[in-house]
Amino acid sequence: MFEMFNTLSRSDADMMSAKEAKRIEQTIKGEADKTAAALTKIKEEAKFTVDNLREIAREQPEMLKPLMLVYEMTDGNVDTITKLNNYLKQSTGIFRKAFIDMQPEIPSVVLKGFWSNVYNSTLSAFATPIKAGLSAGAQLIEKPMRTMAGGLMNGDLATVRRGWYQYSAFGEALQGSFDYMKQVFKRSGLDPEVVALREDYGIPSRQLELINSFAEARASQGDFGPQVFAEMVNNMHELAGHPWLRFGNRSMQALDGFTQSMVAHAEARGRVFDQITKGGQLEFDAERAGEVYSKVYKKMFDDTGLITDEAVQATAGEIALNLDNKATNAVSSIIRMAPILKPFLLFTKTPLNELALAASYNPMGLFVKDMNAFREPFEDMPYQEVEQLLASRGIEVSPDTIRSKYNEIRADIKGRKALGALMVTGAVSLALNDNITGNGLYDKQKQALRRDADWKPRSLRLPGGEWVSYDNLGPITTWLSLTADVVDNFDSLASNEIGEQLRKLGFVVSSAITDKTALAGLEPFMDILSGNPGAVTKWASSFLTSAAVPGSSQLAEISRLMDPGLKEVEVELFDMMRNRNPITKGRLPAKHDWIDGGEVGVPDTIMARIWNTYMPWKVNGKISPEKQFLMDIEFDARPTLRTNGKGVPLTAEQRSEITDIMGRDGLFKEGIKRVMKQIPGGAEGFRKRYMEAVNQGLTPDLSEFESIHVQLDQELRWAMNMAMANSPSYSDITRKRYIQEVTGSYLRSSNQAEAKRFLDYMEKFSK
């Protein structure tokens, strides 16, 4: 009763204090109980592990070493023979780990070795590191321009001055970066992971050590099977780690090192500027800067001489397109659980990082997280929020440097937006004058005709009429091609129906976005699931050679250099694999230009051949007026030479002969000229009249409008027939047609015996 009276007579504050004290007391007691329970559990687990190890040492002493090794590797999670057997089973799995992996945390060393060799082969071409280096170089050149432009647009002359000092020692930075690149390339020959790999394709060395230890233990028991398997895995590992076969990977690592070094020089000079000027409050002392720079730059390296500064690695990773982020980690997790997708998604970091980088150049500033985060001037931002923004980029700041670093990043983002706007504006002007191409038309048939007419994607027309590619320029390429696609597709000859407009929009979006994500790699996978034999053969010819032939990409590159022309190939695996081999490619029949004549894809000079083989900015010749006319009126027919038009299949050699005659004798070209003379106002007049009909709601059919396409179809069929009649293989084609007709006649009358006798006789006669 007395306690109740005391409780009722307490003030509210006293009651609250008492309750809080009681709650804290209970919380402390609860935590103490949890700690005691955890300690008890640890003691029990430790006792179990020790007892288990003693029993193994007594009954199977040879297995103690591998168990201790895997115990250390897994932080104590594997502490029994049963768990060891499961770990080894998962580590050496092949088929059970190749499709759906239920324990992805334990990778298979066999599959790791296989994929390491596939990556080595895929990256073996010289053009691969050349393109990667040029792409990074374009970004390194852009970076100071963006900072300066953004600073000027923000009216921030202090950031402009700081940026000038940052990037003014270009020669010194270039020399130091080449030295660092050489060092990384040399060291990567001995240590494959001297610089982080772009994709996860290394063999875990500790797992190899465990397998070898287990094999030795079983061998001591008289079981030599694991030793044979271990030797096979070791050979795969040695092949995958061979410095010569890793040339492509090592070159990419060296280029990443070069990018890191260039960024480190600029970052160090920026920190020196901030340190001396106290964030812009004091005058800059050039004499003192040299001494401070050496100390700041040296801190960016570890004891082994490698760059480990987080801010430098983040900036360089964005430039080199190899940053780890939520998107890349999510895709990698899916692939680890479903390895069946691995052949179609060999590279995940580069396309996703490229898409994120291109998004930051959005002229409208929409859907860009950083652009919104850094939109306000430093003075209008909460100090703690700025600290968090910079810390997320691995940047350590002090009260003296936080303003200048924030303003530098803000200027860079503003500069990206300005550069993106400049690219869009320029591309619109070029597209309206037909001086730029994007990824092509949404209509596949029309686009196929364009490819046959020497149309090249993502190219600019030079004053002389030649075309040069603008590929491999990072976000610049993306925004130029996206703008060109919009103009090209929405200016095409098509109806104004909503469905047709949505098809155009879908193509433009997929070309600009989907093709730069992991979804693009799934396209051949879906083709295979749908049973498309051509897609299966095309994919298999590339993947199987990479999997089975070391340096397959290098061989394909040599074949393009020695024989750059396109070939007539059957939709067969063997033919397509021959097309990638420099020895066998020359034996395939050439593909000929059926309008202007000559082999397709062969440059005019040896220098152009070398340039187009190794450089991303390929140079191509002029487009003839006849081909341009076909593209302008969006003609979509091509020679259908899989058969002779009456069901007789044509061989690759026969197709080559017929197209050669068509182009050499100008059979179809003369027909195009005849049609061109009949059109009032030429192609431009035709397009204008067609769109007038569309706008009037008449829904004209392009294939029949003014009978232009009909006449061209007739001219094309006539040219094909004439070329076929003049072909050296004409008698053979005619004979096949006769055999087909006679055999069909017998079969229609259910006389299979006579059909067989006739075929046997004709086969004997042909000998």
C-alpha distance (Angstrom), angle and dihedral (degrees) to the residues before:
residue distance angle dihedral
M1 . . .
F2 3.80 . .
E3 3.82 91.5 .
M4 3.82 90.4 49.1
F5 3.81 89.5 51.2
N6 3.81 90.5 50.7
T7 3.78 90.8 49.0
L8 3.78 93.4 49.5
S9 3.79 92.8 45.3
R10 3.84 95.8 51.6
S11 3.78 119.6 106.4
D12 3.81 118.7 -112.0
A13 3.80 90.6 -108.9
D14 3.79 92.0 53.0
M15 3.77 91.0 47.9
M16 3.82 91.6 50.4
S17 3.81 91.2 48.5
A18 3.76 91.3 50.3
K19 3.80 92.7 49.2
E20 3.81 91.5 47.8
A21 3.80 90.9 49.4
K22 3.80 90.2 49.3
R23 3.81 91.2 48.8
I24 3.81 92.0 49.9
E25 3.81 90.5 47.6
Q26 3.81 90.9 51.7
T27 3.79 91.8 45.9
I28 3.80 91.8 51.8
K29 3.78 90.7 47.2
G30 3.81 90.5 49.0
E31 3.79 92.3 49.8
A32 3.78 90.2 47.6
D33 3.80 90.0 51.9
K34 3.81 90.8 49.4
T35 3.80 91.2 49.1
A36 3.79 91.4 48.9
A37 3.80 90.6 48.7
A38 3.81 91.1 48.5
L39 3.81 91.4 50.0
T40 3.79 90.6 48.9
K41 3.81 90.4 50.7
I42 3.82 91.5 48.9
K43 3.80 90.6 50.6
E44 3.80 91.3 50.1
E45 3.82 92.8 47.8
A46 3.80 91.5 46.8
K47 3.80 91.0 49.9
F48 3.82 90.7 48.4
T49 3.81 91.8 49.6
V50 3.80 94.1 47.5
D51 3.79 92.6 47.0
N52 3.79 90.4 47.3
L53 3.81 92.7 50.2
R54 3.82 91.2 48.3
E55 3.80 90.2 51.7
I56 3.82 91.5 49.3
A57 3.81 91.4 46.8
R58 3.80 88.1 52.8
E59 3.82 99.7 43.1
Q60 3.88 104.3 24.7
P61 3.82 106.8 16.9
E62 3.81 92.9 164.8
M63 3.85 89.6 62.9
L64 3.80 94.2 54.0
K65 3.81 95.1 83.9
P66 3.84 97.0 54.1
L67 3.81 90.9 43.5
M68 3.81 92.2 51.3
L69 3.79 89.4 48.0
V70 3.81 95.1 51.9
Y71 3.82 89.6 42.4
E72 3.79 88.4 59.1
M73 3.84 93.2 43.0
T74 3.81 93.4 53.3
D75 3.82 97.6 39.6
G76 3.78 91.3 -112.2
N77 3.80 98.2 -47.9
V78 3.82 92.4 118.0
D79 3.81 106.5 56.5
T80 3.80 105.5 140.9
I81 3.79 136.8 61.2
T82 3.82 89.1 -115.0
K83 3.79 91.7 56.0
L84 3.81 90.0 44.0
N85 3.81 90.7 54.3
N86 3.81 90.8 50.3
Y87 3.80 91.5 48.3
L88 3.80 91.1 51.2
K89 3.80 91.1 44.8
Q90 3.79 90.8 54.5
S91 3.81 93.0 42.2
T92 3.79 92.7 54.8
G93 3.80 98.8 36.1
I94 3.80 119.1 127.8
F95 3.79 116.4 170.0
R96 3.81 95.4 20.7
K97 3.82 88.6 55.1
A98 3.81 98.1 38.1
F99 3.80 99.9 72.2
I100 3.80 113.1 20.5
D101 3.81 116.8 5.8
M102 3.80 113.6 -157.9
Q103 3.82 92.1 -175.6
P104 3.82 104.9 39.2
E105 3.80 91.5 160.6
I106 3.82 87.1 75.5
P107 3.83 106.7 55.9
S108 3.79 122.6 -156.1
V109 3.80 111.7 -112.6
V110 3.80 89.4 -153.6
L111 3.78 93.3 57.8
K112 3.81 90.8 40.1
G113 3.79 89.1 56.0
F114 3.80 91.2 46.7
W115 3.80 93.7 50.4
S116 3.80 92.3 44.4
N117 3.79 89.2 58.8
V118 3.83 91.2 45.0
Y119 3.80 90.5 53.7
N120 3.80 91.4 47.0
S121 3.78 90.2 52.3
T122 3.80 94.6 44.3
L123 3.82 92.6 51.2
S124 3.81 96.3 42.0
A125 3.83 97.5 100.9
F126 3.81 117.0 102.3
A127 3.81 90.2 -134.1
T128 3.82 91.8 64.6
P129 3.83 98.0 69.1
I130 3.82 90.3 35.4
K131 3.80 91.0 58.4
A132 3.80 92.4 43.4
G133 3.80 91.3 50.1
L134 3.80 93.7 48.5
S135 3.80 91.5 48.1
A136 3.81 91.6 51.9
G137 3.81 89.7 44.0
A138 3.79 91.0 55.8
Q139 3.80 90.0 53.0
L140 3.81 92.5 47.5
I141 3.80 89.9 53.1
E142 3.79 91.8 46.7
K143 3.81 95.6 49.9
P144 3.84 99.0 73.7
M145 3.80 89.8 41.0
R146 3.80 90.4 54.4
T147 3.80 92.7 48.2
M148 3.80 93.3 49.7
A149 3.81 94.1 44.4
G150 3.79 93.2 46.2
G151 3.79 92.1 47.9
L152 3.79 91.7 51.7
M153 3.80 92.1 47.1
N154 3.81 89.8 51.9
G155 3.81 91.3 46.6
D156 3.80 87.6 -120.7
L157 3.80 105.2 142.7
A158 3.80 91.5 167.6
T159 3.82 89.8 64.2
V160 3.81 90.2 46.5
R161 3.81 90.4 52.8
R162 3.80 91.5 46.8
G163 3.80 90.7 48.5
W164 3.78 91.6 50.5
Y165 3.80 90.3 56.6
Q166 3.81 91.5 43.9
Y167 3.78 95.7 56.8
S168 3.81 102.6 26.9
A169 3.83 96.4 92.2
F170 3.81 92.5 66.4
G171 3.80 96.2 143.3
E172 3.79 93.7 51.8
A173 3.80 91.8 46.4
L174 3.80 91.8 48.4
Q175 3.79 93.5 51.2
G176 3.80 93.1 47.0
S177 3.80 91.9 46.8
F178 3.81 93.2 51.9
D179 3.81 89.0 51.4
Y180 3.80 90.9 50.3
M181 3.82 91.1 46.5
K182 3.81 89.9 52.8
Q183 3.80 90.2 49.3
V184 3.81 93.0 50.8
F185 3.81 92.3 47.4
K186 3.79 91.2 51.1
R187 3.80 95.4 46.2
S188 3.81 92.9 45.1
G189 3.80 88.2 65.7
L190 3.81 88.5 68.1
D191 3.80 100.4 27.9
P192 3.84 113.8 36.6
E193 3.81 90.7 -166.5
V194 3.80 98.7 49.0
V195 3.83 85.5 118.4
A196 3.80 120.7 24.0
L197 3.81 112.5 -87.4
R198 3.80 117.2 -119.1
E199 3.79 92.1 -128.5
D200 3.79 133.6 23.7
Y201 3.79 101.2 -100.9
G202 3.81 106.0 123.4
I203 3.82 123.6 113.9
P204 3.84 110.9 -117.2
S205 3.81 103.8 -115.1
R206 3.82 93.7 -154.4
Q207 3.80 90.6 57.0
L208 3.81 89.5 52.7
E209 3.78 89.4 50.3
L210 3.80 89.9 52.2
I211 3.82 93.8 48.8
N212 3.80 91.1 49.8
S213 3.81 91.2 47.5
F214 3.81 91.2 49.8
A215 3.82 91.1 46.9
E216 3.81 90.6 53.2
A217 3.80 90.6 48.8
R218 3.80 92.5 51.3
A219 3.80 91.3 44.6
S220 3.81 89.0 57.2
Q221 3.82 86.2 56.9
G222 3.81 91.0 52.5
D223 3.82 97.1 -100.9
F224 3.83 108.2 121.8
G225 3.82 97.6 170.3
P226 3.85 94.3 93.7
Q227 3.81 89.6 51.5
V228 3.80 91.3 56.9
F229 3.79 90.4 49.2
A230 3.82 91.9 46.1
E231 3.81 90.2 52.0
M232 3.79 90.3 53.3
V233 3.81 91.4 50.8
N234 3.81 91.4 46.7
N235 3.81 90.4 52.5
M236 3.79 90.6 51.5
H237 3.79 89.5 50.0
E238 3.80 92.8 49.4
L239 3.80 91.7 48.0
A240 3.80 91.3 49.0
G241 3.79 91.5 48.2
H242 3.81 97.2 46.9
P243 3.84 107.8 127.4
W244 3.82 93.7 -136.6
L245 3.78 95.0 49.3
R246 3.80 89.3 45.9
F247 3.81 92.0 57.2
G248 3.81 93.4 117.3
N249 3.80 94.2 47.0
R250 3.79 92.3 44.5
S251 3.79 91.3 49.3
M252 3.80 91.0 51.3
Q253 3.81 90.0 49.5
A254 3.79 90.7 49.2
L255 3.80 91.4 50.2
D256 3.80 89.7 49.5
G257 3.80 86.9 52.7
F258 3.81 90.4 51.1
T259 3.81 90.6 51.6
Q260 3.81 91.7 48.1
S261 3.79 91.3 50.4
M262 3.82 93.6 49.6
V263 3.80 90.3 49.9
A264 3.82 91.1 45.1
H265 3.81 92.1 55.4
A266 3.80 92.2 51.3
E267 3.81 93.4 42.7
A268 3.80 92.1 49.3
R269 3.80 92.0 50.8
G270 3.80 89.8 49.5
R271 3.81 91.1 52.6
V272 3.80 90.2 47.8
F273 3.80 90.5 52.4
D274 3.82 90.7 50.2
Q275 3.79 93.1 46.2
I276 3.79 95.3 50.5
T277 3.81 96.8 41.4
K278 3.81 94.8 38.5
G279 3.76 90.2 -124.5
G280 3.80 94.8 -39.4
Q281 3.79 97.3 -46.5
L282 3.83 95.9 109.3
E283 3.79 135.1 45.0
F284 3.79 117.3 -90.5
D285 3.83 115.3 -105.2
A286 3.83 108.3 -152.4
E287 3.83 94.2 -172.4
R288 3.78 93.5 55.0
A289 3.82 92.0 43.0
G290 3.82 94.1 72.7
E291 3.79 93.3 56.1
V292 3.81 93.9 45.3
Y293 3.82 92.2 45.4
S294 3.81 93.2 60.5
K295 3.80 91.5 54.5
V296 3.80 94.9 44.9
Y297 3.80 94.1 46.5
K298 3.81 92.2 47.6
K299 3.82 91.4 55.5
M300 3.80 89.7 62.8
F301 3.83 91.1 69.6
D302 3.80 131.2 70.4
D303 3.79 126.8 -135.3
T304 3.81 91.7 -82.6
G305 3.80 93.4 56.2
L306 3.82 97.4 -105.3
I307 3.80 125.2 130.4
T308 3.81 110.8 -108.2
D309 3.81 102.4 161.3
E310 3.83 107.4 131.9
A311 3.80 96.5 -146.3
V312 3.81 91.2 50.7
Q313 3.80 92.7 47.5
A314 3.82 91.9 49.0
T315 3.81 93.5 50.8
A316 3.81 93.5 42.2
G317 3.81 90.9 46.8
E318 3.79 90.8 55.2
I319 3.80 90.1 51.3
A320 3.82 94.2 44.7
L321 3.84 91.0 44.3
N322 3.81 94.0 -127.4
L323 3.81 103.6 110.9
D324 3.78 120.3 137.4
N325 3.79 111.3 -128.3
K326 3.79 139.6 153.0
A327 3.80 93.3 -82.8
T328 3.82 96.2 49.8
N329 3.81 91.9 43.0
A330 3.81 90.8 50.9
V331 3.81 92.9 50.7
S332 3.82 91.0 46.1
S333 3.81 90.5 51.7
I334 3.80 90.9 52.2
I335 3.81 91.4 49.9
R336 3.81 91.7 49.3
M337 3.79 90.0 54.2
A338 3.83 94.0 41.0
P339 3.84 105.6 32.8
I340 3.81 89.1 171.9
L341 3.82 85.7 82.6
K342 3.81 92.9 55.8
P343 3.84 97.3 91.2
F344 3.81 89.5 56.2
L345 3.81 96.9 41.7
L346 3.79 103.7 43.2
F347 3.80 92.6 142.8
T348 3.80 119.8 37.6
K349 3.81 106.1 152.0
T350 3.80 99.3 58.6
P351 3.84 100.1 53.5
L352 3.81 94.8 42.0
N353 3.81 92.9 46.9
E354 3.79 90.1 46.7
L355 3.79 90.2 53.7
A356 3.82 92.1 49.2
L357 3.81 91.4 48.3
A358 3.80 92.4 48.6
A359 3.82 90.2 50.0
S360 3.80 89.8 58.3
Y361 3.84 88.2 63.2
N362 3.81 91.5 59.5
P363 3.83 105.3 141.8
M364 3.82 90.4 -149.8
G365 3.78 93.6 50.7
L366 3.82 91.3 -131.6
F367 3.82 126.2 148.7
V368 3.83 92.3 4.4
K369 3.79 111.5 128.9
D370 3.82 97.0 -162.5
M371 3.79 92.5 47.4
N372 3.79 89.6 58.1
A373 3.80 94.2 41.1
F374 3.82 93.4 54.2
R375 3.81 97.7 35.4
E376 3.82 96.7 110.1
P377 3.83 126.5 67.8
F378 3.79 115.6 -103.4
E379 3.80 91.8 -106.0
D380 3.82 91.1 60.4
M381 3.81 95.6 48.3
P382 3.84 126.1 90.2
Y383 3.80 108.6 -109.8
Q384 3.81 94.4 -129.5
E385 3.81 92.1 50.5
V386 3.81 90.3 53.7
E387 3.81 89.8 50.1
Q388 3.80 90.7 52.2
L389 3.81 92.6 47.8
L390 3.80 92.2 52.6
A391 3.81 93.8 41.4
S392 3.83 89.4 55.7
R393 3.80 86.6 61.2
G394 3.80 93.1 50.0
I395 3.82 92.6 -106.3
E396 3.81 119.5 144.7
V397 3.79 113.6 -156.0
S398 3.77 139.9 177.2
P399 3.81 129.6 -151.7
D400 3.82 87.2 -94.0
T401 3.81 96.1 52.5
I402 3.80 106.0 31.3
R403 3.81 94.9 86.7
S404 3.82 96.6 51.1
K405 3.81 93.8 45.4
Y406 3.80 92.4 49.2
N407 3.80 90.9 48.1
E408 3.82 91.2 48.6
I409 3.81 92.5 55.4
R410 3.81 91.8 42.5
A411 3.81 90.3 52.4
D412 3.82 91.2 48.4
I413 3.82 91.7 52.3
K414 3.82 91.1 47.2
G415 3.81 89.2 49.1
R416 3.82 91.0 53.0
K417 3.77 90.7 53.1
A418 3.80 90.9 49.5
L419 3.80 92.5 48.1
G420 3.80 90.6 49.4
A421 3.81 90.6 51.6
L422 3.80 90.0 49.4
M423 3.82 91.3 51.7
V424 3.81 92.9 49.4
T425 3.80 92.9 47.9
G426 3.79 92.4 47.8
A427 3.81 93.0 45.8
V428 3.81 92.2 52.1
S429 3.80 90.7 53.4
L430 3.82 92.3 47.0
A431 3.81 93.5 45.3
L432 3.80 93.7 51.3
N433 3.80 88.0 55.5
D434 3.84 94.0 44.6
N435 3.80 92.0 -115.6
I436 3.80 98.2 124.0
T437 3.80 136.3 48.5
G438 3.78 130.1 -157.3
N439 3.80 129.0 -170.3
G440 3.81 93.8 -52.1
L441 3.80 139.7 -112.4
Y442 3.78 126.9 -30.2
D443 3.82 89.6 -129.1
K444 3.81 105.8 86.5
Q445 3.81 95.6 -157.9
K446 3.79 93.7 52.2
Q447 3.79 90.0 45.0
A448 3.81 91.0 51.5
L449 3.83 89.5 56.2
R450 3.81 89.1 50.1
R451 3.80 91.4 54.9
D452 3.79 90.7 51.1
A453 3.82 88.8 49.4
D454 3.84 93.9 60.1
W455 3.82 93.6 -99.8
K456 3.82 109.0 155.9
P457 3.81 125.1 -158.8
R458 3.81 122.7 -122.7
S459 3.79 96.0 11.8
L460 3.81 139.0 137.2
R461 3.80 124.6 -140.9
L462 3.78 113.7 -124.9
P463 3.83 122.3 -144.7
G464 3.82 91.2 -98.6
G465 3.82 92.5 55.9
E466 3.81 97.4 -103.0
W467 3.78 120.7 126.2
V468 3.82 127.2 -131.0
S469 3.79 126.1 -170.7
Y470 3.81 121.0 -117.4
D471 3.81 93.0 -162.2
N472 3.81 123.7 136.2
L473 3.81 97.5 35.5
G474 3.80 94.1 116.9
P475 3.82 115.8 -136.9
I476 3.81 91.2 2.2
T477 3.81 89.5 63.7
T478 3.81 91.5 46.3
W479 3.81 95.8 52.1
L480 3.80 95.0 41.1
S481 3.82 92.2 50.6
L482 3.82 93.4 42.8
T483 3.81 91.7 53.1
A484 3.81 92.0 45.2
D485 3.82 90.2 50.3
V486 3.80 92.0 52.1
V487 3.82 92.7 51.3
D488 3.80 94.0 41.4
N489 3.80 98.0 48.0
F490 3.77 99.6 39.3
D491 3.81 89.9 48.1
S492 3.81 92.6 51.9
L493 3.80 123.3 115.7
A494 3.79 102.5 -97.0
S495 3.77 140.9 117.0
N496 3.79 122.7 -83.5
E497 3.78 92.8 -122.7
I498 3.80 114.3 136.4
G499 3.81 92.2 -122.8
E500 3.79 92.0 56.1
Q501 3.81 91.6 47.5
L502 3.80 90.7 50.3
R503 3.81 89.9 52.1
K504 3.79 89.0 54.7
L505 3.79 92.2 47.3
G506 3.79 91.8 48.3
F507 3.78 91.9 52.4
V508 3.82 93.4 48.2
V509 3.81 92.5 49.0
S510 3.79 93.6 45.7
S511 3.81 92.4 48.9
A512 3.80 93.1 50.3
I513 3.81 101.1 36.1
T514 3.80 116.1 9.8
D515 3.81 93.9 49.1
K516 3.81 88.7 57.7
T517 3.78 95.2 54.1
A518 3.78 134.6 68.3
L519 3.81 88.3 -93.7
A520 3.81 90.4 76.8
G521 3.80 90.1 63.3
L522 3.78 91.0 54.8
E523 3.82 92.8 62.3
P524 3.84 94.8 84.1
F525 3.82 88.3 42.5
M526 3.81 90.5 57.1
D527 3.82 90.3 44.9
I528 3.78 89.4 54.7
L529 3.81 92.2 48.7
S530 3.81 89.4 50.7
G531 3.81 90.1 53.6
N532 3.81 98.0 -114.2
P533 3.84 101.5 165.5
G534 3.79 94.7 -163.7
A535 3.80 92.5 52.9
V536 3.81 91.6 46.6
T537 3.79 92.1 51.0
K538 3.79 94.3 45.5
W539 3.80 93.1 49.8
A540 3.80 94.0 43.2
S541 3.81 93.2 50.9
S542 3.79 90.0 57.9
F543 3.80 100.2 38.1
L544 3.80 98.5 41.5
T545 3.79 92.8 51.5
S546 3.82 89.8 50.2
A547 3.80 89.9 49.3
A548 3.81 97.4 44.6
V549 3.82 106.0 29.5
P550 3.82 120.7 58.4
G551 3.79 110.0 -134.6
S552 3.82 93.7 14.1
S553 3.81 93.1 151.7
Q554 3.79 89.4 52.4
L555 3.80 89.9 52.0
A556 3.81 90.9 49.6
E557 3.80 89.1 49.9
I558 3.81 91.7 51.3
S559 3.79 89.8 49.6
R560 3.82 89.9 53.3
L561 3.78 90.1 50.3
M562 3.81 95.7 46.9
D563 3.80 96.1 39.4
P564 3.83 110.9 13.5
G565 3.80 95.4 170.3
L566 3.78 122.0 107.8
K567 3.80 118.8 -110.0
E568 3.77 136.9 -140.6
V569 3.80 104.0 -118.3
E570 3.76 134.5 175.0
V571 3.79 117.9 -121.4
E572 3.80 89.1 -102.5
L573 3.77 130.3 119.9
F574 3.80 94.7 -127.3
D575 3.81 93.8 51.6
M576 3.79 93.2 48.8
M577 3.80 91.9 48.3
R578 3.81 89.4 50.5
N579 3.79 87.8 54.4
R580 3.84 89.9 62.4
N581 3.79 95.6 50.4
P582 3.83 119.6 85.5
I583 3.81 91.9 -147.2
T584 3.80 98.3 49.9
K585 3.82 101.1 31.3
G586 3.80 93.3 77.3
R587 3.81 90.5 60.5
L588 3.79 92.6 61.3
P589 3.83 117.4 94.1
A590 3.80 114.3 -100.1
K591 3.77 123.0 -111.4
H592 3.81 110.2 -124.3
D593 3.78 132.9 -153.3
W594 3.83 103.1 -109.9
I595 3.82 93.2 -161.2
D596 3.82 109.0 40.0
G597 3.81 99.2 14.8
G598 3.80 130.8 -126.8
E599 3.79 131.8 89.2
V600 3.80 116.7 -51.5
G601 3.79 117.8 -114.0
V602 3.82 99.3 12.1
P603 3.85 112.2 131.6
D604 3.79 119.6 -135.9
T605 3.84 96.2 -119.5
I606 3.80 137.7 32.2
M607 3.81 90.7 -119.0
A608 3.80 90.9 54.9
R609 3.81 88.6 50.1
I610 3.81 92.3 53.0
W611 3.81 92.4 43.5
N612 3.82 93.4 50.3
T613 3.81 91.8 47.2
Y614 3.78 97.2 54.7
M615 3.80 107.5 20.6
P616 3.82 127.2 71.5
W617 3.82 93.4 -142.5
K618 3.79 97.5 75.1
V619 3.80 119.8 -168.7
N620 3.81 120.7 -139.3
G621 3.78 133.6 -177.0
K622 3.78 131.6 -109.8
I623 3.79 123.3 -69.2
S624 3.80 113.8 -120.5
P625 3.84 119.4 -120.4
E626 3.81 90.9 -113.6
K627 3.80 93.0 54.8
Q628 3.79 91.5 44.4
F629 3.81 89.1 52.2
L630 3.82 92.0 54.0
M631 3.81 90.6 50.2
D632 3.81 93.3 46.1
I633 3.81 93.6 53.9
E634 3.84 88.9 40.5
F635 3.80 95.7 -123.8
D636 3.81 108.0 -175.2
A637 3.83 106.1 -171.6
R638 3.81 124.8 105.6
P639 3.80 133.6 175.3
T640 3.81 105.7 -72.5
L641 3.77 96.7 -151.7
R642 3.78 102.2 158.5
T643 3.81 83.8 102.4
N644 3.81 134.9 13.8
G645 3.79 89.7 -106.3
K646 3.81 92.9 -94.6
G647 3.77 101.2 69.5
V648 3.83 101.2 -83.9
P649 3.84 109.5 128.7
L650 3.81 115.2 -128.3
T651 3.79 121.7 -142.0
A652 3.80 122.6 -128.3
E653 3.82 89.5 -105.5
Q654 3.80 91.5 53.2
R655 3.81 92.5 48.5
S656 3.79 89.2 51.2
E657 3.81 91.8 51.0
I658 3.81 93.9 48.7
T659 3.82 96.5 47.5
D660 3.80 89.6 45.4
I661 3.83 90.8 56.0
M662 3.82 91.7 45.2
G663 3.80 92.3 54.9
R664 3.80 98.6 34.7
D665 3.80 93.9 52.9
G666 3.82 94.3 36.4
L667 3.80 91.5 -126.6
F668 3.78 97.0 155.1
K669 3.81 94.6 28.1
E670 3.81 90.9 61.8
G671 3.80 89.1 49.1
I672 3.81 90.6 52.8
K673 3.81 89.8 52.4
R674 3.80 90.8 52.2
V675 3.81 90.9 52.7
M676 3.81 92.7 45.1
K677 3.81 91.2 57.8
Q678 3.80 91.3 56.0
I679 3.83 97.7 56.1
P680 3.82 116.6 91.7
G681 3.79 108.4 -132.0
G682 3.80 93.2 6.1
A683 3.80 122.0 -114.8
E684 3.81 92.3 -29.5
G685 3.81 91.3 55.7
F686 3.81 91.2 47.4
R687 3.82 91.8 51.8
K688 3.80 91.8 47.2
R689 3.80 93.9 51.3
Y690 3.79 92.5 45.8
M691 3.83 93.5 51.9
E692 3.81 90.1 46.8
A693 3.80 88.1 57.0
V694 3.82 90.6 47.9
N695 3.81 92.6 49.8
Q696 3.81 89.8 50.2
G697 3.80 89.3 57.5
L698 3.82 94.6 -113.7
T699 3.86 93.3 131.1
P700 3.82 95.3 -144.2
D701 3.81 120.4 -159.8
L702 3.81 107.5 -122.4
S703 3.81 92.5 -152.6
E704 3.83 90.5 58.9
F705 3.81 103.5 28.5
E706 3.83 108.7 127.1
S707 3.85 86.2 -17.0
I708 3.81 90.4 -93.7
H709 3.79 94.9 129.5
V710 3.80 90.0 42.9
Q711 3.81 91.2 55.8
L712 3.79 91.4 47.2
D713 3.82 90.4 50.3
Q714 3.81 88.8 54.0
E715 3.81 92.1 48.0
L716 3.80 90.9 49.2
R717 3.81 93.1 50.2
W718 3.81 90.9 47.6
A719 3.82 90.8 50.0
M720 3.81 91.3 49.6
N721 3.79 92.7 49.2
M722 3.80 92.8 48.0
A723 3.80 92.4 48.1
M724 3.80 91.2 47.3
A725 3.81 91.4 50.3
N726 3.82 90.6 51.5
S727 3.79 93.7 45.6
P728 3.84 117.9 112.4
S729 3.81 85.3 -131.1
Y730 3.81 94.2 57.3
S731 3.80 94.7 104.0
D732 3.79 90.7 49.9
I733 3.83 91.0 49.3
T734 3.81 90.8 48.5
R735 3.80 91.4 48.4
K736 3.83 91.4 51.3
R737 3.77 89.9 49.6
Y738 3.84 90.7 51.3
I739 3.82 91.5 49.4
Q740 3.77 90.6 49.1
E741 3.82 92.9 50.2
V742 3.83 95.0 47.3
T743 3.80 93.5 45.2
G744 3.78 90.6 48.4
S745 3.81 90.6 51.3
Y746 3.82 91.8 53.7
L747 3.82 92.3 46.9
R748 3.80 92.9 48.9
S749 3.83 87.8 57.0
S750 3.85 91.1 47.8
N751 3.82 91.0 -114.3
Q752 3.80 99.3 137.1
A753 3.80 94.2 156.2
E754 3.80 92.0 58.4
A755 3.80 90.5 45.7
K756 3.82 90.1 53.6
R757 3.82 92.3 46.2
F758 3.82 90.5 49.8
L759 3.82 92.9 49.6
D760 3.82 91.7 47.9
Y761 3.79 90.7 50.5
M762 3.83 93.6 48.2
E763 3.78 90.6 48.1
K764 3.81 90.3 51.2
F765 3.81 90.1 46.1
S766 3.81 92.1 52.2
K767 3.79 89.7 58.2
